[in-house]
Amino acid sequence: MAQTTPSIGQQILALWQRLSPWPGGRYLFGLILNKAVPYTGTIKPAVCELRPGFARIEMADRRRVRNHLNSVHAIALLNLGEAATGLALLTGMPPGVRGIITGLSMEYFKKARGRLSAGCTATLPSVKGDVEHEVIAEITDKAGDVVARCTAKWRLGLIP
């Protein structure tokens, strides 16, 4: 039987498209995202751009996400990268396809300080059964320097 309800990614995208043009709409979208995904909410991500297969999310440098080296904590960066890969991939998936992360890795290039931005472009392979797919998000600082790169391994499959 064919899938008739929108995928979670399509629902997220529809909510973004409905809210983002309005004053305070992006902020409201962020609150909803933080409530829906509580752990991601700990970094208070601000979604700046979202379209099928693409996400750009920013995170403020605040005391709560810092480490003892006076920079943004490695796991806060991983959280930001994972959120970017998830939003980019999920919004690009057609109905009838589901995905779950099976692995995360991170490369760190320099101390992360100041407002940070994670950008991700996700392409979707042909899904006719279970398939492994990697998605990469780059995290940059205000100067545009890449401070970290997140690689998320996703298992994609058809919804039974």
N, C-alpha and C positions, 0 to 999 in steps of 0.2 A: 504494500500500500504506500502511496506517495506521501511524503511529508507535506502537510498543509500549513502548519503553524510556523511562524518565522523562527529562524535560529536565534540563539542568544546573541550572537554578533549582530544580526539584523535588528533585534530589539534595542541593543545598545546604540547602534547607529541611528535608528529612528528617534530615540530619545535625544541624542546629541543634536540631530538636525532640527528637532522641535524646539529645544531649549537654547542652543548656542547663539542664535541671532539676537536674542532679547537681552536687555540690560540685566545683569546678574544671572543670566541663563547658564553661563559656563560655570559659575560658582555653584549654582544649584545642581548642575550635572555632577560636579565634583563631590558635593555632599552625598548625593545618591550613590555614586560609585564607592565612596568611602564606607557607606553603610552596607552596601551589598558585598563588598570585599574588605572586611575589617582589617586584615593585616596590611593590605596595600594602603589603607587609610592612615596607617601610622606615619607615613612620610608626607601626607597631605599633598598628593599629586594634583597638579593643575593641568587639565587637558587643554592644549592650545589648538591643535588641529586633529581632526579625525575624519577619515574617509575610508572606503573599502580598501584594505591592504596597507594603510598608512596611519601612523599615529605619531604625534609629537607631544610629549608630556614634560612639564617643568616641575622642579622641586626647589623650594627655598632652603637655604643653608640656615638651620636654626640649631640651637644648643641641643635639643632633643635627639637630633640625628648625627651628632658629632662624636668623635672618638677622643682618646687621650692625646692624640697628635694634633689636635685642633683643626681637624679636617672632617669631611663627611665620612661616616662609618662605611666600611666595605659592604655590609649587608644592606644598608639603606640604598646604596648604589645598585646592588643586585635587585632589590625590590623595585626600584625605578625602572631598570632595564626589563625585568620580567613583565611589569605592567605595560610597558610600551609594546613588547612583542605580543602579549596577549590581546591587547586592543587592536593592533594592526592585523593580526592573523584572524581573530574571531570576526571582525567586521568584513573580512574578505571571503569568508566561507559561505558557500551556498546552503540552502535548506537541505537537511538530510545528512549533513556532515557534522561530526563532533570532534573535539580535540581536547587532549589533556597533556600537560607537561610531564615528561618522563626524565628530564635532566636539565640542569642549569650549570653554566660555567661562566666565569668572569675573568677578564684580563684587566689589570690595573696599570695605568701608564704614568699617572702623576697624582699628587694629592688633589682632592676635589674640594674646592672652596667656592663660596658664592652661589648664585642661582645657577642651577644645572638643568640641562635639557637633554632628554632621551628621544632620539628619532629612530623610527623603524619602518622600513618598507618590506612587506611580506608578500611573497608570491605563493600561490596555492597550487600544489601539484594536482594532477588528476587523481581523484580518490575513488577507487572502485572496490577497495577493501582496506584493511589496516596498512598504514604507511607511516614511516618515520620521516619527519621534516624538521630541518633546522631553520631558525629565524634569528637574525642578529639585530641588536639595537646598539647604537653608539651614543655614549653620554659625553656631552661637551660642556665646557664651562663658558662663562660670559665672553671670554676672548675667542671662543670657537675652537679651542684645543680639545682634542679627544682625551678625556681623563680615564675612561673605561669602556670596555666592549663586552656586552652580555650576549651569550649564545644560549638560546632556549631550544631544547629538543622536544618536539611535540609528536605525539602519536595521534594521527588522524584516522578516522574510520567512518563508515556509514552507520547512521542510527537505525537500529533494527526495527 
